């Protein structure tokens, strides 16, 4: 059980790192949203 929990935690951390990298590169959903809101003004 401990091994299963450990691998699940590693997968979650892995996904967070990938999503964070995409956001920081400027291609994520938050970056797109901020660009859209900026274009309205």
N, C-alpha and C positions, 0 to 999 in steps of 0.2 A: 504493500500500500504506500509506503514511504517513497519507493522508487517511482511509482505512478504519479504521485503528487509532485515530486521533484521534476519529472519530465514535463508535466503540465505547466508548472511555474516557469520553466525555461522557455516553453513555447510562447507563453503570454509575454514574457520579457522580450523575446525575439520580435514578436509582432509590434510591440510598443516602440522598439528601436527602429524598425522599418517605417512605421507610420511617422515617427518623429523625424526621420531623415527625409521623407517625402515632403512633409510640411516645411521643414527648414530650407529645402531646395526651391520652394515657391510653387510647387505643383499640387499641393494638397487642397482639400476642401475648404479649410479655413483661409488659406492664402487666396483662393479664388473668391471666396465670400467677401473678404476685405477689399479686394481689387474691384469687385462689383459695387460695393457700397461707396468706395472712393470715386468711382466713375459717375455716380449719381449726383454728386455735389458739384 
